[in-house]
Amino acid sequence: MTKWYRENAPITAVKLADELMRLKRGSVTRRHFLGVTGLGFATAVLARQPGLFNSTAFAGDLGSQMSIATWPNYHDPATFEAFTAATGVAVEVNVFGSNEEMLAKLQAGGTGWDLFVPTNYTISTYAKLGLIDELDMSQLPNYDPSTQNARFTHEGMVDGKTYAVPKNWGTTGIAVNSSKIKAPVSSWKDFFEVAMTEADGRTMVHDYQLTTIGNALVSLGYSFNSIKSDELAKAEELLIRVKPHLYAINSDYQPAMRATDAWMTMCWTNDGAQLNRDMPEIAYVLGKDGGEIWTDFYAIPKSAANKPAGYALLNYLMAPENAVKEHIANGAPTTDSRVLKLLPEEVTSNKIVYPDEASLTPLEFGAAVTLTDPGRAELMARFKAA
Amino acid sequence: MTAALVAPAAAWLVVFLVLPFVAMLVFAFGERAPEGGYQPAFTFAQFANLPTRATAFWNTLMLAPAGALLCLLVAYPTAYYLAVKANPRFRLILVSLVVVPFWTSLLVRTYAWMYILGSRGIPNLLSMIGIEDVRLLNTPGAVLLGIVYGYLPLMIMPIYVSLEKLDRRLLEASADLGAKPASTFFGVTLPLSLPGVMTGVALVTILLLGEYLIPQLLGGGKVFFIGNALVDLFLQSRNWPFGSAIAVTLVAVVVVVLMVAMRIAWKVAGTRQVDLV
């Protein structure tokens, strides 16, 4: 699995830039970097001269400017340029480090976003707080529920209404350097045991309560989403026992894994695929005892300044021929069978990105209450302070 | 006339210091909304909850003065060299060199240290001469190194300034009266530079009380400081009232530290003016 995308294409300036972004991404993981630095509002205006590309077909209805809030390195910049060329609407891209930060900004108001990319467990909260509207599906003809994998779409529904449509999905698994660790690691139970033995001083867990506490719960046979105090107490006992053996509590694990300072870490799909692509000895495994599966969605804020443009871009992104470029650029798996058909064989045969259905069965979606539960937040604080 | 001159600064302070602080105070007595954030209330629950972050406060209160003293040990000889020993022709260049790193963000420089201390950095060089398996990154030593590196210029500059305006005739007088260089240093130079030392120590201590980046990046996030607790409360669990209560408490701690530092400075500096803040 080396250089699995666009093998035959000669490199263009845009692709070179894309490669540089990839390189950059390899050393500093997106969400964590922004989260820890608070640089969440770093803004890039991709197309500053909308007038140059004004097309008569849409210009009157859509305005000349719109804004999207998303994760760093999550899109193909060419997608937005093509959208601007087609519609005359310039797309301003705001990148964020965490769902919490996005939520806080939207709650404070005045964001000006016309489209944004929340993760599954926040959708119901956004809906409850009245920050997003039910989507008007008549404006999204390119979205076809029948080609979507229902596993990933239902998190975007609240009370049977569609508030968000999926962008891509992923998992939270274990990246393990097989040239350093000989013990088999195939479950979260193994993860925590090996962390205290063979990988002593070489293991990383996320600086994120959802996954760190969730996976500790799973290793003990409980639900990833448990908020029961007795189960959380056992997870806390485990985490505090493991802590002296950890290399770091940090969601920016790629640099340490690449330098082989760390040999094993909790890991998200995209990072797992990138690590494995560049260092084949780093395997990415899903816990056979469970763990997390997630979907990032597109939703339109109630406060959007330019809803027509928000819908237009969303509809544009839902077209398989556009979505396929996005998936090739960011590497995360698609929820849409039409896109799946268009993706190159090297991408779809990658078991890290597209694991067997059976291995997904024990995984759970993070729940809204898991993220907001004060008990888990306090547990995490005690774990980090221990 | 005076009022007109003061107005811009006063307006600035009101808008960017007083109002945010009042907002923080209001939040600190409120409650966390069920989905996170803030909802109005009047409760002392957030302050009652402070003991749950006692470890973080303790770690911070230990780290800040320790880091500042370590900085002082490195900074004093440097400042002394710059102010007293260095060739006056090159002094300006040398002083500029101390300040130049500030042109790059501390974040970027700290990331650079991650690579220097990581196993492809210094440990890799050491392994070439046969010293294997040295671990530097994510150790307490790495955190101290990062702190000294990051805050050194802030310590050097005030000490440099107070040493530079030192009246050389006092040193000559001391020597004329038979004092050895060492006793001149401890009897004349050091006491006269104390205002600068106290300024540097207070400055670095206060900034260290809010530090979270260096422990996070060079310490592997395994040591929890009050800055880290605040980041988690605002950016992860979205518990703004509790975060505000901690922030208010931290401000109170900073004020106390400042007052104690000033008192000590007054005492050691005798009746002389202390330009601390």
Boltz contact constraints between the chains, C-beta under 6 A:
constraints:
  - contact:
      token1: [A, 35]
      token2: [B, 235]
      max_distance: 6.0
  - contact:
      token1: [A, 36]
      token2: [B, 216]
      max_distance: 6.0
  - contact:
      token1: [A, 37]
      token2: [B, 107]
      max_distance: 6.0
  - contact:
      token1: [A, 98]
      token2: [B, 235]
      max_distance: 6.0
  - contact:
      token1: [A, 100]
      token2: [B, 235]
      max_distance: 6.0
  - contact:
      token1: [A, 100]
      token2: [B, 236]
      max_distance: 6.0
  - contact:
      token1: [A, 100]
      token2: [B, 238]
      max_distance: 6.0
  - contact:
      token1: [A, 101]
      token2: [B, 235]
      max_distance: 6.0
  - contact:
      token1: [A, 107]
      token2: [B, 37]
      max_distance: 6.0
  - contact:
      token1: [A, 125]
      token2: [B, 35]
      max_distance: 6.0
  - contact:
      token1: [A, 207]
      token2: [B, 221]
      max_distance: 6.0
  - contact:
      token1: [A, 247]
      token2: [B, 138]
      max_distance: 6.0
  - contact:
      token1: [A, 248]
      token2: [B, 138]
      max_distance: 6.0
  - contact:
      token1: [A, 248]
      token2: [B, 220]
      max_distance: 6.0
  - contact:
      token1: [A, 248]
      token2: [B, 221]
      max_distance: 6.0
  - contact:
      token1: [A, 249]
      token2: [B, 221]
      max_distance: 6.0
  - contact:
      token1: [A, 249]
      token2: [B, 222]
      max_distance: 6.0
  - contact:
      token1: [A, 250]
      token2: [B, 221]
      max_distance: 6.0
  - contact:
      token1: [A, 259]
      token2: [B, 118]
      max_distance: 6.0
  - contact:
      token1: [A, 259]
      token2: [B, 119]
      max_distance: 6.0
  - contact:
      token1: [A, 259]
      token2: [B, 120]
      max_distance: 6.0
  - contact:
      token1: [A, 261]
      token2: [B, 118]
      max_distance: 6.0
  - contact:
      token1: [A, 261]
      token2: [B, 119]
      max_distance: 6.0
  - contact:
      token1: [A, 372]
      token2: [B, 35]
      max_distance: 6.0
  - contact:
      token1: [A, 372]
      token2: [B, 36]
      max_distance: 6.0
  - contact:
      token1: [A, 377]
      token2: [B, 237]
      max_distance: 6.0
  - contact:
      token1: [A, 384]
      token2: [B, 224]
      max_distance: 6.0
  - contact:
      token1: [A, 385]
      token2: [B, 55]
      max_distance: 6.0
  - contact:
      token1: [A, 385]
      token2: [B, 56]
      max_distance: 6.0
  - contact:
      token1: [A, 385]
      token2: [B, 224]
      max_distance: 6.0
